[in-house]
């Protein structure tokens, strides 16, 4: 049984970007502007990339 990717997964991007930026700025690295920006961008796009790869692999394989 193949699981379909949840349709709400890409919408986690802005929330994860805000959380990662806040954590990078305060807790993790006591980060500078660039550290916070890079952490926000990477974590913001991560759910979108995961969703697209999951959807691609879901449609790529023949049903079993």
Backbone bond lengths (Angstrom), bond angles and torsions (degrees), N, CA, C in turn:
res aa  C-N    CA-C-N  psi(-1)  N-CA   C-N-CA  omega(-1)  CA-C   N-CA-C  phi
1 X - - - 1.444 - - 1.525 108.91 -
2 X 1.325 115.39 124.18 1.454 120.56 179.26 1.520 109.23 -95.05
3 X 1.297 115.31 133.83 1.453 120.21 177.17 1.516 109.98 -89.03
4 X 1.320 116.05 133.19 1.453 120.66 175.42 1.520 108.62 -80.05
5 X 1.322 116.85 147.33 1.462 118.32 177.97 1.527 109.87 -68.97
6 X 1.320 117.90 141.31 1.458 119.87 178.85 1.523 110.61 -67.07
7 X 1.309 116.54 138.91 1.462 120.91 -175.57 1.525 112.54 -70.36
8 X 1.311 118.20 -17.96 1.462 121.30 -178.77 1.525 112.63 -87.95
9 X 1.310 118.28 -4.81 1.461 121.54 -175.34 1.530 113.31 -59.02
10 X 1.341 121.04 -44.83 1.466 118.94 -179.22 1.529 113.61 -64.43
11 X 1.317 118.17 -22.53 1.458 121.01 -178.06 1.528 112.75 -78.51
12 X 1.315 117.37 -4.35 1.462 120.56 174.56 1.525 111.99 -77.95
13 X 1.311 117.39 -12.93 1.462 121.73 -176.17 1.518 114.49 -54.76
14 X 1.331 119.53 -54.41 1.467 119.47 -179.37 1.526 113.29 -62.42
15 X 1.319 116.64 -36.73 1.463 119.72 179.22 1.528 110.28 -67.03
16 X 1.327 116.60 -45.82 1.464 119.84 178.75 1.523 112.05 -65.88
17 X 1.336 117.49 -34.13 1.463 120.01 177.42 1.524 110.64 -65.14
18 X 1.309 117.46 -41.70 1.469 120.76 178.99 1.521 111.18 -66.29
19 X 1.320 116.83 -43.27 1.462 120.33 -179.80 1.529 110.58 -66.10
20 X 1.318 116.88 -44.00 1.467 120.08 -179.59 1.526 110.97 -65.89
21 X 1.323 117.32 -39.63 1.455 119.92 177.53 1.517 112.13 -64.23
22 X 1.322 116.06 -41.98 1.464 119.56 178.79 1.522 111.16 -65.60
23 X 1.318 116.42 -42.99 1.461 119.36 179.51 1.527 111.92 -67.82
24 X 1.309 116.92 -39.35 1.464 119.62 179.50 1.522 110.45 -67.58
25 X 1.305 117.29 -33.71 1.455 120.31 -178.94 1.508 113.59 -77.39
26 X 1.307 117.75 -34.39 1.465 120.46 -173.93 1.526 114.36 -106.50
27 X 1.311 116.09 -47.91 1.462 119.35 -167.42 1.521 112.55 -98.15
28 X 1.334 117.22 -58.37 1.457 121.30 -169.38 1.510 113.20 -64.58
29 X 1.321 115.23 -65.58 1.457 119.00 -166.65 1.517 113.25 -116.76
30 X 1.321 117.52 1.39 1.461 120.87 -171.43 1.529 107.36 48.59
31 X 1.330 113.72 53.11 1.447 122.30 -161.64 1.511 116.73 -72.93
32 X 1.298 112.76 155.02 1.449 122.03 172.62 1.532 108.56 -83.19
33 X 1.314 115.40 -177.93 1.463 120.52 -179.85 1.521 111.38 -57.55
34 X 1.327 116.88 -46.35 1.461 120.41 -175.41 1.520 112.35 -68.37
35 X 1.313 116.68 -35.69 1.468 120.21 177.61 1.518 110.59 -63.78
36 X 1.327 115.69 -45.39 1.465 120.27 -180.00 1.521 110.45 -65.94
37 X 1.317 117.18 -41.97 1.467 121.02 -179.83 1.524 111.63 -63.31
38 X 1.310 117.27 -46.17 1.464 120.39 -179.15 1.523 111.09 -66.27
39 X 1.319 117.29 -41.37 1.468 119.96 178.11 1.526 110.58 -63.57
40 X 1.318 117.62 -40.53 1.462 120.74 178.13 1.515 113.02 -65.48
41 X 1.313 116.58 -42.54 1.470 120.21 -179.70 1.521 110.92 -66.35
42 X 1.325 116.65 -47.09 1.473 119.89 -178.53 1.527 110.45 -62.62
43 X 1.323 117.18 -49.65 1.469 119.85 -178.15 1.519 112.47 -72.46
44 X 1.311 117.63 -23.05 1.460 120.33 176.97 1.521 112.94 -73.52
45 X 1.324 115.88 -37.21 1.461 119.34 -179.24 1.521 113.39 -88.59
46 X 1.309 117.74 -14.10 1.463 121.52 -177.53 1.532 113.61 -57.65
47 X 1.345 120.92 -47.41 1.466 119.17 179.12 1.531 113.19 -64.62
48 X 1.321 116.59 -32.14 1.463 119.92 179.09 1.528 110.04 -67.62
49 X 1.317 116.70 -44.46 1.465 121.08 179.34 1.523 110.54 -65.32
50 X 1.328 116.72 -43.46 1.469 120.17 178.27 1.523 110.75 -60.52
51 X 1.328 116.90 -43.01 1.467 121.08 179.50 1.524 111.06 -62.06
52 X 1.331 117.24 -45.41 1.466 120.10 -177.90 1.529 111.53 -66.47
53 X 1.334 117.68 -40.56 1.464 120.57 178.55 1.522 110.33 -66.72
54 X 1.314 116.78 -42.34 1.462 121.28 178.39 1.522 110.38 -62.32
55 X 1.326 117.37 -45.08 1.460 121.31 179.62 1.529 110.55 -65.11
56 X 1.333 116.43 -41.11 1.456 120.06 178.75 1.520 110.81 -61.90
57 X 1.342 116.38 -45.20 1.462 118.74 -179.05 1.528 111.37 -70.33
58 X 1.301 117.17 -29.13 1.468 121.06 178.23 1.530 110.66 -67.52
59 X 1.315 116.84 -39.67 1.459 120.55 -179.22 1.528 112.64 -85.20
60 X 1.303 116.31 -16.25 1.468 119.88 -176.39 1.527 112.36 -78.30
61 X 1.308 116.95 -40.10 1.456 120.78 -176.47 1.536 111.38 -79.50
62 X 1.314 115.97 141.36 1.474 117.11 174.52 1.517 110.61 -70.54
63 X 1.313 117.85 148.24 1.468 120.07 179.19 1.525 110.90 -63.73
64 X 1.324 115.21 144.87 1.468 119.15 -179.43 1.499 110.09 -116.15
